Structures are given as C-alpha cells and as structure tokens.
C-alpha cells in the first residue's frame, strides 16, 4: 500500500462554539487554518477532500478541492464526517483507505500517513497517540461496505464517540513523539490561537 491508494479528508464541520466564530478561517502567520492543514496533508495522500457544512464559504477560498457535506444533518460530530468520507470514497472513487485531518490542529506530523501505512497490516482502523493521549480524529479507516454499514448503524443509534465505535474493529494506536511542541495541538479558543502563532513562529517560520 502507498499514499496513492489513500483519500485524505479535512474535517471542518464543527460549530466552533469555544472560538466564537468559524475557526476554519482563523489565521496563523497570515494564513488561515484550512490553508495550513491543506499544505501539511495534500502531499501525504492520493487525493484530498474537505468535509464541511459551510461549503459556500469554503469553496470561495479553495481551488479544485472537493467539498462534501455531512451525510447525516444536525452537526453530530466528527464521526459523521468520517462516515461521509467513507461513503464518498466507496461510491465515487477507488480509494481503499480514508485518513482524516481535523482543520484545527495545523502542526500534525508530515509523515503521519506513512506511519499509519507502516503499521496497517491486519488492522482496519489506525489512530494517532502522543504523550499517552489518543487523538482519534487523526485516524485512518478501511473503506469497505462493512465499515460503512456498521458506522451508519452506530450513528443512527445515537453513538457519537470514535473510541467507542472502534472497539468493533481491529484498531491500532500509532505512537508519535513531541518535538518541543505537541504535534496534535488543538486550536479551540482565542488563547489557543495566540499560542499556535507562537509555536509557528518558533518552529515553522523560515
């Protein structure tokens, strides 16, 4: 398996309640979060799409990237976005795996997909872990009818938590290290955004 068989998807369907407005377009060093996430993810996968329920606004800021809405309306969380990506991959592409990248964690490793691939044998779901904390939204999912059907059943029964669903499948946790900063740092608030700018200036700015 290699990256050409993998569909990447940026999850940008949240309500950004703690931020107060859509975090997708909050800026770090002059570029918004979705631009940073695209730059770090697009070279790791065969194709990149975006999951968003605000497609009109996002499409004005992106070129040639497909945007898909949640397949279950109501803003029920990232697992619905993952199901939406699996459905799209199964019915509109030939990709065997889906990797999800949340839009609000712009410093994730630039080899995360390769690490998932390396440890994917005999597994159906892979998730990232750093400093003993699992980050299930950074994950890789086998694209097949069983995964789609079981995920649909789980969500329609009221299930929402990724780690509860993954118990149904062979799941591998892939460990990553910190590099002076948390590579899975999550931007939820204005204070987080200020810290993200500090991290960028220290570790990423040329």
Secondary structure, 3 states (H helix, E strand, C coil): CCHHHEEEEEECCCCCCCCCCCHHHCEECCEEHHHHHHHHHHHHCCEEEEECCCHHHHHCCCCCCCEECCCCCCCCCHHHHHHHHHHHHHHHCCCCEEEEEECCCCCCCCCHHHHHHHCCCCCCEEEEEECCEEEEEEEEEECCHHHHHHHHHHHHCCCCCHHHHHHHCCEEEEEECCCCCCCCCCCCCHHHHHHHHHHHHHHCCC
